[in-house]
Amino acid sequence: MGVAALLASAVPAGAAPAGPPPGPGQVVPGQRTATPALVEGIREPARATGSPADAARGHLAAKEGRYHIAAPARDLRPVQTVDSGTHEVVRLQQKHRGVDVLGGQYVVRMEHQGGERVVTGTSGKYFTGLKTDVEPEVDEALAVERAVDATTDRLLNKRLPRTDAPTLTGTSRGLVVIPRGAGVLARHVTVRGTHPVTGEPVLHEVYVDARAGYPVLQYSGIKTFRPPAAGTAAGAPRAGDARSRSARAAAGVKGIQGSGVKYDGKTVELPVVYEESRKAYVLRDDTRMAGTSKNTLSTWDARGKDVSEVTPSWPYDIQEFGSPTPAFGPEATEAGAVDAHWAAGKVYDYYRERHGRDSLDGRGMAVNSLVGVTQFGQPYINAFWDGSKMVYGGGDAEYRALSAGLDVVGHEMTHGVVEHSANLVYAGQSGALNEGIADYFGNAIENDTYGIPMNSPDSGLLGETLCRTKPARECAIRDLNDGRTTAKSFLGVSFSEDNGGVHLNSTIFSGALWDLREDLGKTLADKIVYKALTEYLTPLDGFTEGRAAVLAAARDLHATDAQLRAAERAFNAHGIVPGWELALGVDSDPLLGRVNTDGSATGAGGGWWAAAKSNDDGTEPYSIWAGRADGTGALKLMSPNDGRFHVHPATDGKTVVWQAYNRRTVDILARPLAGGPIKKLWSGRRGSDNVRVEGDVVVFESRPRPGGQNVRYVRLSDPTAVSVTDEQGVRTGNPSISHGRIAYSTIRGTGNDRVFGVETLDLKTGRHTRMGQLGTPADIGATAVTGQHVFWLVPAGGESDRAALRRADLDGTGVTDLSPAEGPDALSGYDIVATDEAVTVATWSPNIVYTNESLFKLWQFSADGKQRGRVSCNRGQQGWPAMPGGRQVVWVDGTTGYTDLVTRTRPAGRCG
């Protein structure tokens, strides 16, 4: 799924058009909704008595002709009111027939003085076209099961056998309407657990269609400073509970001034408390919120705690970092405790003094920082906000503790500010805005604290102080002065990769904000960005909406014409203009535009392709379409539009087979390309993306339970499922079929005694042939069989993410590697497809630094292994390859920010 495909297609863009700002009383229309995205320049009396929310909803009701919201009192639930004394900002959550609408928030801004209220503007998203029924057909238990399966698939990404699947649990969060077209009713499930490879906590928000049971949206809920190499982290209980307040507030002498030495060698003052029960001074600041909520800023000693132990639940056996004297020594410095405690105070002070905000939620919530966490006993070089607290990894030989960067601390705490204001969804473009705003304020706080001038070439660096030996520019994680633009730098990726590019694309937007700060000055720029965040932006806004919000906030703060032009130039320079997505180029030929699907494979064979597609705005459940690989002729709709999700198609040029998700089962269906009735071949509780067809035979991988796998086949003429082997104790997976042979991987034995292999079954003779092996494989990945060879992937094992592309003759001899498992030419392959002429490998990159080359890409090898090259030089994500014949490849491409089905008839070769 492309970055914009699931969000931008799911919601109206609501973007302000180019040109002069609207005049008084004029509105900027939303897209695909009758409700305006932005109203400026008005001064209209509102109800002076009653709550701000009642006044806001009363205004919308009184101006129904403008807003087209027929029943605000029923359909808009107040979620937040911010009263600055003279200004009120009310956020309202849209409901459809009593069910919350994902991303449906509308904001009303008012002034009040002398008992009078005046509405000065509105903005946001209210979806007027929703008509969906809200009675679910999928029960909670099935939705949770499907959500856990979908998260497992996304985490493993075919890189591990499902016998090593992580243990995950799902919790139903209720019904939600996803605002696509007439609306999609979904069950929201939160999936938690631990990633089996990285050990990081997992927190995935999964939305399962409430009628067909198909996961239509999934993203990680953790906000990390740097993109995780794999896996995600999870949420935790809210801070500011009784434990963080009353249980500790009464225990100790308050208001003591301690000290400590930061990583940079400077001694700083630290607010501490003497705790009698421990006979120790602890890093607890009870002074900053003493006059409001009486909550504290505390820094906790989490050394020795694995990152999986500190979230989602609070690790109740940890304590606030302590010292026998008020002067905290080298131990507290090295753990990052001194920096974390000092920096948390600096960030709190910035928001309080510059913006009048009391803590992250604006209402004095407790601020808790955990320092020194590890990962599988090794240093955890990352930091994150998990919804309630900041977690910082300890250092290693090169990196200091992550809390040593004031910009890192400011970044993570700003995620808390974002969550308690615009609550930008942490996926795709809205997630990139979330990251970009966190970068902006984190860096602004650091620059102001240390007196770094905005015209310094290093002013935009983030994380530049984290290294022990590398210079700042080599150490920095990101640079807000990197000059990235939508036209040359935007990278379209699926939500399985960096949550849809939240870090990867963030500096396109934050770079524009940083230019704004340099041109307008820090005081005005910070006020503009903060006002845009807290008073204009709503959860699913993207780059263009972000531009509109910032410009509107600037006008609201009485920016001059020259300053407004400077703000527009900042966004123009980074390519953030209405319609920017249309300007991205590709080197492939389109077959099917904006498929708007997530996680569905493509199929090809016999000169034809097959793919799942929704409609342009993602309203409809997925249907299966087929067409000629040369792009000629009319497209064919193969599946019925019956409310089920039809996914993972395969074709041999004569028949199309696919899976259909129902509310209780997953069916394998088949239909001739020439037309005719649809035939049900098999039905089970769980699905699989490994479905293949050749002639009369359909082969697939069934999953009777989590971690289980079994390759079976049926015949179109006799849909009786047959296992490829009746040998006891053998698990089979990764099927492929060609020339009357089925290839598949095998696992024999259990635990540490497992033996991995590859076999073929000759359907004509019933003979099984084992492929020879090089060494003792620790795993087997995808297989592909042709009329001459068997190909398969062999992961290198250990800590390596690489995999060898191995080939054997059909009799199991002649085993050789076309691509090695180690060395500079090794690939991180996860899927393969092949013809007699070539084999195509889908690869991913374990590189934590996301670039064009680190995204999912396609490589092709000639069958003899003598030629190797990239299939396409498109800079977006490339996935789900299929080969209709020869060297031609069909795949799903995310370069444009949407998911498009595209093709090339020959490899592009080297991509410079």
SEVO-106378 format. One record per residue (C-alpha): x, y, z. Coordinates in steps of 0.05 Angstrom, whole numbers, padded with zeros to 5 digits, always signed. Layout:
BEGIN
XYZ...
// end
This chain:
BEGIN
+00000+00000+00000+00027+00068-00018+00035+00122+00034-00022+00165+00009-00065+00108-00016-00096+00086+00049-00102+00154+00080-00109+00203+00023-00157+00157-00013-00195+00144+00051-00210+00216+00068-00222+00281+00031-00159+00321+00024-00190+00386+00048-00131+00425+00020-00131+00499+00010-00123+00519-00063-00066+00562-00088-00076+00637-00093-00095+00691-00044-00126+00674+00023-00201+00672+00028-00235+00738+00045-00277+00750+00106-00333+00700+00112-00307+00659+00054-00291+00585+00059-00242+00535+00031-00284+00475+00008-00266+00405+00029-00258+00351-00023-00312+00298-00029-00351+00331+00028-00399+00389+00032-00368+00413+00097-00313+00466+00087-00242+00447+00106-00226+00517+00129-00266+00579+00146-00228+00644+00159-00240+00717+00169-00307+00714+00204-00333+00746+00267-00401+00716+00281-00436+00719+00348-00443+00653+00385-00481+00631+00446-00451+00669+00505-00479+00623+00559-00468+00549+00568-00406+00509+00553-00357+00525+00497-00377+00459+00464-00450+00479+00464-00432+00546+00434-00390+00513+00380-00444+00463+00361-00496+00518+00364-00456+00559+00313-00451+00499+00266-00525+00487+00272-00543+00559+00260-00499+00560+00197-00522+00493+00169-00523+00523+00099-00448+00534+00103-00427+00472+00142-00480+00421+00120-00480+00389+00189-00553+00375+00203-00548+00353+00275-00484+00377+00309-00511+00362+00379-00521+00289+00359-00464+00277+00310-00407+00317+00342-00380+00296+00410-00335+00346+00446-00265+00316+00458-00224+00377+00479-00232+00450+00497-00173+00496+00506-00188+00563+00539-00131+00613+00540-00172+00666+00575-00194+00705+00514-00194+00649+00462-00230+00582+00462-00214+00524+00415-00264+00467+00414-00249+00400+00381-00309+00358+00362-00307+00284+00343-00354+00263+00288-00401+00204+00300-00441+00166+00248-00503+00135+00277-00468+00134+00345-00402+00105+00320-00338+00147+00319-00311+00165+00250-00236+00154+00242-00203+00222+00231-00270+00258+00233-00254+00320+00275-00279+00390+00268-00249+00450+00304-00285+00514+00322-00245+00575+00344-00278+00629+00386-00260+00693+00424-00296+00712+00488-00292+00778+00524-00340+00815+00570-00391+00759+00567-00392+00758+00491-00371+00700+00447-00351+00708+00374-00333+00652+00326-00271+00671+00286-00260+00608+00245-00268+00533+00236-00228+00477+00204-00223+00402+00200-00258+00343+00169-00331+00325+00174-00354+00272+00125-00423+00287+00097-00428+00227+00051-00430+00171+00103-00488+00123+00096-00462+00056+00120-00502+00014+00168-00468+00004+00235-00491-00067+00252-00430-00113+00250-00432-00182+00220-00363-00203+00246-00359-00217+00320-00304-00191+00365-00269-00258+00372-00260-00267+00297-00238-00195+00288-00185-00204+00342-00161-00269+00310-00156-00237+00241-00120-00176+00269-00069-00219+00305-00057-00260+00242-00049-00197+00201+00001-00167+00250+00040-00233+00252+00045-00233+00176+00068-00161+00175+00121-00171+00229+00150-00234+00199+00144-00209+00127+00161-00280+00104+00229-00275+00136+00216-00329+00187+00177-00394+00188+00110-00386+00221+00131-00437+00273+00173-00380+00301+00114-00333+00302+00111-00283+00358+00061-00291+00414+00012-00234+00405-00054-00216+00437-00109-00172+00412-00159-00128+00448-00223-00104+00416-00230-00029+00419-00300-00024+00390-00330-00003+00325-00304+00052+00280-00328+00080+00214-00270+00089+00164-00290+00149+00121-00284+00120+00052-00341+00138+00007-00405+00117+00042-00363+00091+00099-00332+00024+00119-00353-00004+00186-00293-00035+00221-00275-00067+00287-00214-00032+00317-00166-00082+00349-00102-00065+00387-00050-00120+00380+00006-00124+00431+00065-00170+00444+00140-00176+00431+00175-00180+00364+00212-00247+00360+00273-00219+00324+00285-00151+00355+00253-00161+00423+00219-00094+00416+00148-00086+00441+00093-00090+00389+00033-00044+00387-00008-00047+00323-00074-00013+00311-00113-00058+00264-00181-00043+00233-00219-00105+00210-00278-00097+00163-00339-00114+00205-00375-00149+00149-00321-00191+00115-00268-00196+00169-00211-00170+00125-00159-00124+00157-00167-00059+00117-00118-00015+00156-00059-00030+00201-00003+00013+00230+00043+00016+00290+00025+00061+00348+00096+00072+00375+00131+00139+00362+00206+00126+00357+00261+00178+00348+00295+00137+00293+00259+00086+00250+00264+00016+00281+00301-00035+00239+00244-00084+00249+00184-00089+00294+00150-00035+00333+00140-00014+00404+00078-00011+00445+00035+00034+00487+00027+00036+00562-00021+00059+00616-00029+00133+00623+00019+00170+00668-00006+00215+00722-00043+00160+00759-00044+00149+00833+00025+00116+00832+00058+00176+00800+00024+00226+00845-00005+00209+00913+00036+00147+00928+00101+00184+00921+00083+00256+00936+00075+00243+01010+00140+00205+01016+00199+00252+01020+00226+00321+01032+00207+00365+00973+00238+00422+00934+00312+00403+00941+00361+00428+00890+00409+00374+00869+00461+00372+00814+00493+00327+00763+00540+00326+00704+00511+00319+00634+00545+00279+00580+00575+00343+00552+00612+00354+00618+00570+00412+00643+00544+00412+00714+00470+00428+00718+00420+00438+00774+00370+00382+00783+00305+00387+00823+00304+00326+00869+00267+00298+00930+00296+00263+00990+00260+00197+01000+00265+00174+01072+00247+00102+01059+00306+00094+01011+00353+00141+01048+00367+00171+00980+00356+00232+00937+00314+00215+00876+00304+00249+00809+00235+00276+00821+00216+00348+00805+00155+00368+00847+00164+00443+00837+00143+00457+00765+00070+00434+00772+00064+00450+00846+00015+00506+00832-00029+00467+00783-00038+00391+00782+00016+00376+00834+00042+00322+00788+00117+00311+00780+00172+00303+00729+00208+00238+00747+00266+00200+00717+00267+00125+00728+00324+00075+00730+00308+00022+00678+00379-00005+00669+00378-00079+00658+00306-00077+00635+00293-00103+00565+00254-00057+00521+00198-00109+00518+00190-00104+00594+00179-00029+00599+00116-00025+00557+00057-00036+00548+00051-00045+00623+00090-00004+00673+00150-00042+00702+00130-00035+00775+00196-00060+00803+00235+00000+00778+00251+00061+00820+00266+00134+00808+00340+00143+00798+00372+00153+00866+00436+00179+00897+00462+00181+00969+00476+00256+00961+00441+00312+00923+00501+00312+00875+00488+00255+00827+00552+00221+00805+00581+00189+00742+00534+00130+00745+00474+00175+00734+00511+00211+00678+00528+00148+00640+00458+00120+00647+00430+00183+00615+00391+00200+00678+00421+00269+00688+00409+00290+00617+00338+00262+00616+00317+00297+00680+00348+00364+00661+00322+00361+00590+00251+00343+00611+00249+00406+00653+00275+00448+00595+00221+00421+00548+00167+00431+00601+00191+00503+00611+00191+00517+00536+00119+00497+00527+00097+00532+00591+00134+00597+00579+00128+00602+00503+00058+00574+00493+00025+00574+00561+00018+00498+00560+00020+00460+00626+00056+00394+00610+00044+00350+00550-00032+00346+00555-00040+00420+00574-00070+00399+00640-00009+00382+00681+00000+00308+00667+00059+00273+00700+00123+00269+00659+00159+00202+00667+00225+00185+00634+00255+00114+00635+00329+00111+00621+00379+00056+00606+00335+00003+00574+00368-00053+00535+00350-00099+00478+00364-00173+00486+00417-00152+00536+00450-00107+00485+00447-00030+00480+00381-00004+00453+00400+00055+00408+00332+00087+00403+00280+00126+00443+00205+00129+00440+00140+00159+00467+00090+00102+00481+00029+00143+00497+00046+00156+00570+00121+00161+00580+00188+00170+00547+00235+00110+00541+00309+00120+00526+00359+00067+00508+00427+00064+00541+00491+00077+00504+00545+00033+00472+00616+00042+00447+00595+00095+00397+00528+00123+00420+00514+00157+00485+00448+00145+00521+00393+00171+00476+00371+00222+00528+00438+00257+00519+00406+00295+00461+00361+00352+00483+00331+00350+00414+00315+00276+00424+00280+00291+00490+00243+00350+00459+00223+00306+00401+00194+00250+00444+00158+00297+00491+00129+00335+00431+00097+00269+00409+00058+00275+00473+00037+00345+00456+00015+00323+00386-00023+00265+00415-00061+00311+00462-00078+00362+00408-00084+00345+00334-00070+00271+00349-00041+00261+00279-00048+00187+00261+00021+00157+00262+00020+00130+00191+00031+00156+00121+00031+00231+00110-00004+00247+00175+00050+00206+00210+00104+00245+00173+00072+00309+00198+00072+00280+00268+00147+00264+00262+00162+00330+00227+00129+00372+00281+00165+00332+00335+00231+00345+00299+00216+00419+00292+00201+00432+00365+00255+00385+00390+00307+00421+00349+00279+00489+00365+00285+00476+00439+00357+00452+00432+00377+00510+00388+00347+00562+00434+00376+00530+00497+00447+00527+00469+00444+00591+00430+00455+00559+00362+00439+00612+00308+00389+00593+00255+00439+00609+00199+00488+00558+00226+00498+00501+00176+00488+00453+00235+00425+00486+00262+00380+00434+00231+00416+00371+00255+00380+00323+00301+00417+00273+00345+00484+00304+00327+00508+00302+00400+00494+00228+00410+00561+00201+00385+00624+00192+00426+00673+00196+00368+00638+00216+00303+00632+00290+00286+00563+00322+00289+00545+00318+00216+00564+00244+00211+00527+00228+00276+00462+00264+00261+00400+00222+00249+00364+00275+00208+00377+00345+00182+00321+00395+00175+00365+00432+00125+00372+00371+00079+00334+00406+00023+00288+00348+00010+00227+00361-00034+00165+00322-00054+00189+00320-00126+00257+00290-00115+00253+00259-00046+00183+00233-00029+00185+00157-00024+00120+00119-00028+00121+00058+00017+00070+00012+00049+00050+00015+00122+00094-00045+00135+00155-00001+00123+00167+00055+00172+00092+00061+00183+00084+00087+00112+00145+00133+00113+00134+00172+00178+00209+00183+00187+00228+00173+00115+00186+00232+00089+00184+00276+00152+00239+00325+00134+00202+00346+00071+00151+00379+00117+00196+00397+00176+00246+00427+00128+00193+00476+00105+00178+00493+00177+00252+00503+00191+00258+00550+00132+00198+00587+00161+00234+00595+00227+00296+00622+00193+00256+00672+00151+00205+00695+00203+00246+00689+00267+00239+00638+00322+00185+00673+00363+00134+00683+00309+00149+00617+00273+00142+00576+00337+00075+00610+00352+00050+00597+00282+00069+00523+00282+00041+00513+00352-00024+00547+00334-00030+00505+00270-00019+00442+00311-00066+00457+00368-00121+00497+00332-00123+00476+00259-00095+00406+00245-00138+00343+00252-00117+00270+00256-00113+00250+00182-00084+00314+00153-00028+00308+00102+00025+00354+00074-00022+00399+00035-00069+00406+00094-00009+00421+00138+00011+00478+00091-00060+00506+00094-00061+00502+00170+00005+00538+00178-00014+00594+00130-00082+00602+00164-00048+00605+00233+00000+00657+00206-00058+00700+00182-00093+00690+00249-00030+00717+00283-00031+00778+00238+00030+00761+00197+00047+00814+00147+00040+00804+00072+00116+00797+00067+00116+00745+00122+00059+00706+00089+00097+00706+00023+00158+00679+00060+00116+00624+00090+00088+00605+00021+00159+00605-00008+00181+00557+00047+00128+00506+00027+00138+00518-00047+00213+00506-00040+00198+00437-00012+00146+00421-00064+00088+00423-00016+00036+00452-00062-00034+00428-00080-00029+00369-00128+00044+00354-00115+00030+00279-00117+00016+00283-00191+00087+00306-00208+00124+00242-00188+00154+00203-00247+00163+00128-00260+00200+00084-00310+00145+00031-00313+00082+00023-00354+00015+00027-00317-00034-00031-00319-00083-00013-00264-00081+00054-00228-00094+00067-00154-00110-00004-00134-00120+00021-00062-00108-00046-00030-00064-00066+00028-00027-00132+00033-00055-00169-00027-00009-00207-00074-00013-00203-00150-00012-00261-00199+00010-00271-00270+00020-00325-00322+00006-00342-00394+00010-00269-00415-00042-00246-00364-00042-00213-00296-00091-00213-00238-00096-00164-00180-00141-00141-00124-00170-00070-00130-00216-00025-00092-00248+00036-00123-00212+00103-00128-00229+00126-00058-00222+00057-00026-00297+00053-00011-00310-00017-00037-00285-00083-00011-00230-00111-00056-00248-00144-00122-00205-00186-00169-00190-00158-00238-00150-00189-00295-00120-00162-00359-00069-00176-00413+00003-00164-00393+00016-00125-00457-00036-00074-00435-00084-00087-00493-00156-00108-00489-00209-00094-00436-00201-00109-00363-00242-00166-00334-00277-00166-00267-00268-00237-00241-00299-00234-00172-00369-00213-00150-00380-00148-00114-00413-00183-00056-00384-00148+00004-00329-00199+00014-00255-00181+00007-00226-00217-00053-00150-00220-00048-00085-00257-00066-00102-00277-00138-00062-00323-00183-00070-00339-00256-00040-00384-00309-00071-00346-00367-00132-00391-00368-00160-00390-00298-00158-00340-00241-00160-00365-00169-00163-00323-00106-00184-00319-00033-00249-00289-00009-00253-00266+00064-00321-00279+00095-00343-00263+00166-00329-00334+00188-00285-00367+00135-00234-00355+00080-00253-00389+00015-00210-00405-00046-00250-00389-00109-00235-00400-00183-00263-00374-00249-00242-00383-00321-00214-00321-00356-00261-00337-00413-00320-00329-00367-00366-00376-00330-00389-00391-00260-00346-00382-00198-00327-00446-00163-00310-00454-00089-00251-00501-00082-00235-00498-00008-00255-00464+00057-00218-00452+00122-00216-00405+00181-00149-00372+00163-00122-00348+00097-00055-00351+00061-00024-00309+00007+00010-00370-00024-00042-00392-00076-00018-00416-00144-00053-00447-00205-00031-00487-00265-00081-00522-00310-00127-00564-00268-00087-00558-00204-00090-00504-00150-00038-00507-00095-00040-00467-00030-00014-00463+00040-00066-00474+00095-00057-00451+00166-00100-00492+00213-00073-00455+00273-00022-00399+00289+00047-00425+00274+00020-00484+00234+00028-00493+00159+00011-00546+00109+00015-00546+00032-00046-00576-00002-00073-00579-00071-00141-00588-00103-00163-00598-00175-00213-00555-00210-00246-00619-00232-00245-00649-00162-00240-00599-00104-00217-00651-00053-00158-00623-00013-00096-00667-00014-00032-00655+00026+00032-00655-00015+00060-00707+00034+00030-00757+00082+00094-00765+00121+00081-00756+00195+00113-00697+00232+00131-00658+00169+00107-00586+00162+00105-00558+00092+00101-00487+00064+00120-00437+00009+00088-00473-00049+00098-00461-00124+00076-00500-00185+00099-00506-00258+00102-00560-00311+00062-00609-00269+00108-00604-00208+00096-00573-00140+00156-00546-00102+00151-00532-00027+00194-00524+00035+00195-00575+00091+00209-00574+00166+00224-00640+00200+00233-00647+00275+00220-00597+00330+00258-00546+00372+00333-00545+00359+00329-00610+00321+00291-00582+00261+00317-00598+00192+00297-00552+00134+00293-00574+00062+00260-00566-00006+00222-00619-00044+00181-00627-00107+00121-00670-00122+00111-00695-00193+00036-00696-00199+00037-00745-00257+00080-00798-00224+00070-00781-00150+00145-00781-00140+00177-00737-00087+00247-00709-00100+00290-00676-00047+00334-00620-00069+00407-00623-00049+00432-00572+00001+00494-00531+00012+00510-00536+00086+00455-00541+00138+00402-00488+00125+00373-00454+00187+00309-00437+00148+00278-00441+00079+00241-00383+00046+00198-00378-00017+00204-00428-00074+00195-00424-00149+00195-00481-00198+00201-00480-00274+00208-00531-00329+00284-00536-00316+00300-00514-00246+00277-00505-00174+00295-00439-00140+00289-00422-00067+00313-00372-00014+00359-00393+00042+00364-00341+00099+00435-00335+00124+00413-00344+00196+00441-00314+00259+00439-00238+00261+00443-00232+00185+00380-00211+00147+00409-00234+00080+00387-00294+00041+00418-00336-00014+00381-00348-00079+00393-00422-00091+00380-00463-00153+00378-00538-00167+00362-00582-00226+00295-00618-00224+00329-00682-00201+00357-00646-00140+00429-00642-00166+00470-00584-00190+00456-00542-00129+00486-00472-00134+00476-00402-00108+00458-00349-00159+00463-00297-00104+00503-00309-00041+00477-00305+00031+00536-00262+00053+00580-00209+00024+00569-00143-00013+00526-00176-00067+00479-00211-00018+00405-00192-00020+00352-00192+00034+00303-00231-00008+00234-00250+00018+00197-00274-00044+00212-00302-00113+00176-00317-00178+00206-00349-00239+00198-00369-00312+00243-00412-00355+00283-00350-00373+00291-00312-00307+00277-00309-00233+00254-00245-00198+00270-00232-00125+00231-00185-00080+00279-00155-00030+00275-00112+00032+00330-00074+00067+00352-00082+00140+00385-00014+00135+00358+00031+00190+00372+00093+00147+00315+00096+00098+00334+00118+00027+00310+00101-00042+00357+00041-00044+00335+00015+00024+00262+00007+00004+00231-00057-00020+00259-00068-00090+00257-00121-00145+00319-00155-00174+00321-00204-00232+00370-00259-00249+00375-00297-00313+00361-00371-00303+00434-00387-00314+00454-00335-00262+00499-00296-00311+00457-00233-00312+00433-00193-00252+00398-00125-00248+00343-00083-00219+00275-00093-00250+00258-00019-00243+00292+00044-00219+00227+00073-00190+00244+00105-00124+00182+00082-00087+00168+00015-00056+00161-00044-00102+00127-00108-00081+00083-00168-00097+00119-00187-00162+00090-00236-00213+00116-00258-00281+00068-00267-00339+00123-00298-00383+00194-00287-00408+00229-00232-00368+00167-00189-00358+00149-00170-00287+00083-00143-00260+00084-00112-00190+00051-00063-00142+00089+00003-00140+00082+00059-00089+00126+00113-00121+00070+00162-00134+00043+00157-00063-00012+00111-00088-00009+00037-00102-00008+00024-00177-00002-00041-00214+00054-00031-00265+00099-00072-00310+00165-00075-00347+00181-00124-00402+00256-00125-00387+00299-00105-00327+00323-00034-00320+00392-00059-00302+00436-00013-00261+00402+00044-00225+00449+00103-00212
// end
